[in-house]
Amino acid sequence: MKRKNVITLAISLLVFIAVIWYFSSSSEGEVETIKTKVKQGEFVIDVTTTGELEARSSEKITGPNPMELRNARIWQYRIEDIVPNGTVVDSGDWVATLDRSDLENKIKDQELEVEKFQTQFTKTQLDTTMTLRSARDELVNLKFTLEDKKIVVDQSIYEPPATQRQVKLDLEKTKRTYNQTQKNYSLKLEKARADMKEVKANLAKAQRKLDEFKQLKSEFVIKAPKAGMVNYKRGYDGKKQGVGAQISAWDNVVATLPNLSAMNSKTYVNEIDISKVAVGQKAEVEVDAFPGKHFSGEVFEVANMGEQLPNSNAKVFEVIIHINEFDSILRPSMTTKNRIITNTIANVLYLPIECVHVDDSISYVYKDGEKQQVITGESNDNEIVINAGLKKDDEVYLVAPKDAAKWKMVTLPEKVIAKYKAKQDSAKAATPEKPEKKSGMIKIKGPDGKIITVDPAKMKKRGGHKKGKRHSNKK
């Protein structure tokens, strides 16, 4: 029994070793036989990126009037309810309701303020009425007293001169008192009018503010300005602002109604490839939601300044691609694959970029048991142009075959190398050199609005020099 088990185990081990040897030997054979032919034709250099569809133009659905919000001391508000993203609405249809709790508290406070000014108005009205009535009564009494004094003067003609003089003095004193009281009454009347005007203005101001708050409250119900598809606005973090999102009074856009007849693809190009991209270049756009559906486009805008996207360390530049065709399937926020054609070279030799190897600045390929030196040109993500060293339909290895390290290097004639080197040198001379970016330099906006590069250290020195001058002037 034990002997049978040993024999079975030995046979299984031999079979396992044979299988491993078979597959390893066959894979090695495959590596040696993986070849590709040199192709000739049009060579396309492109930059491939992912992006997102957006409308070329859109109607903004705005919240309450920003000026009225600032007058009410409301700096931001919350979306309490909103239609689902992508909802088709007609003009005047309800779109969203904003949180009015803060405004309602201000309305209650303002109603109390109006009530306080109404009470103050009534109180001032009663006070001025009583004061003026008292002043008028005093004038009437003084008038009677004055008539009395006149009668006494008329009757004193038979009295001694001293008595006559005394009653005349009393008459003059009464006249002066009467005139003074009349002037005081005029002043009191003017003061009463001014007091009433003041409390009336305060009441009107408070009432007007209350009316503005109530009018503003009605604007917290948002309706569509025209027919279209509601598209949520994106915040600074790139997230769509739905229910619960905070809207700033300085940027009170709640949502948008995109114009679906003209679409753009908004994408970001890595700083390594941005030098290849320019306005006017052709592009091919494919929508991930509909594989195989291709649209033609054109680069419309390339950002001058780079930026860093959230959760990424890479610097990228925003690129806007105009899509030429219209299709009802295109919707905002759909993911796109963009192929920007940066250059096209006609009638050249090219092969997969994996075929080319580099050793001590010499580019070569594995071909017919030897290392053939080549002179390369432009390249894209997958292929590279061969300027010299190969012919059309030459077969080269995709990867280094077995024992390739022992193969002999076949170099190109010196005349051929010198010819292409001269071409490269002339091309470099024709290309204007970009100014070297110094370490620590920063870009700022100058007085004329243009972007300039400056050295922060020199800025600090100039700032310190100016401070020193102001200090010496004070001395």
Stockholm file with secondary structure:
# STOCKHOLM 1.0

chainA/1-475         MKRKNVITLAISLLVFIAVIWYFSSSSEGEVETIKTKVKQGEFVIDVTTTGELEARSSEKITGPNPMELRNARIWQYRIEDIVPNGTVVDSGDWVATLDRSDLENKIKDQELEVEKFQTQFTKTQLDTTMTLRSARDELVNLKFTLEDKKIVVDQSIYEPPATQRQVKLDLEKTKRTYNQTQKNYSLKLEKARADMKEVKANLAKAQRKLDEFKQLKSEFVIKAPKAGMVNYKRGYDGKKQGVGAQISAWDNVVATLPNLSAMNSKTYVNEIDISKVAVGQKAEVEVDAFPGKHFSGEVFEVANMGEQLPNSNAKVFEVIIHINEFDSILRPSMTTKNRIITNTIANVLYLPIECVHVDDSISYVYKDGEKQQVITGESNDNEIVINAGLKKDDEVYLVAPKDAAKWKMVTLPEKVIAKYKAKQDSAKAATPEKPEKKSGMIKIKGPDGKIITVDPAKMKKRGGHKKGKRHSNKK
#=GR chainA/1-475 SS CHHHHHHHHHHHHHHHHHHHHHHHHHHHHHHHHCEEECEEEEEEEEEEEEEEEEESSEEEEECSCHHHHHHTTCCEEEEEEECCTTCEECTTCEEEEECCHHHHHHHHHHHHHHHHHHHHHHHHHHHHHHHHHHHHHHHHHHHHHHHHHHHHHHHGGGSCHHHHHHHHHHHHHHHHHHHHHHHHHHHHHHHHHHHHHHHHHHHHHHHHHHHHHHHHHHTTEEECSSSEECEECBCTTSCBCCTTCEEETTBCEEEEEECTTSEEEEEEEETTTGGGCCTTCEEEEEETTSTTCEEEEEEEEECSSCEECTTCCSEEEEEEEEECSCCTTCCTTCEEEEEEEEEEEEEEEEEEGGGCEEETTEEEEEETTEEEECEEEEECSSEEEEEESCCTTCEEESSCCTTGGGSEEECCCHHHHHHHHHHHHHHHHHSCCCCCCCTTCEEEECTTSCEEEECHHHHHHHHHHHHHHHHHHHC
#=GC SS_cons         CHHHHHHHHHHHHHHHHHHHHHHHHHHHHHHHHCEEECEEEEEEEEEEEEEEEEESSEEEEECSCHHHHHHTTCCEEEEEEECCTTCEECTTCEEEEECCHHHHHHHHHHHHHHHHHHHHHHHHHHHHHHHHHHHHHHHHHHHHHHHHHHHHHHHGGGSCHHHHHHHHHHHHHHHHHHHHHHHHHHHHHHHHHHHHHHHHHHHHHHHHHHHHHHHHHHTTEEECSSSEECEECBCTTSCBCCTTCEEETTBCEEEEEECTTSEEEEEEEETTTGGGCCTTCEEEEEETTSTTCEEEEEEEEECSSCEECTTCCSEEEEEEEEECSCCTTCCTTCEEEEEEEEEEEEEEEEEEGGGCEEETTEEEEEETTEEEECEEEEECSSEEEEEESCCTTCEEESSCCTTGGGSEEECCCHHHHHHHHHHHHHHHHHSCCCCCCCTTCEEEECTTSCEEEECHHHHHHHHHHHHHHHHHHHC
//
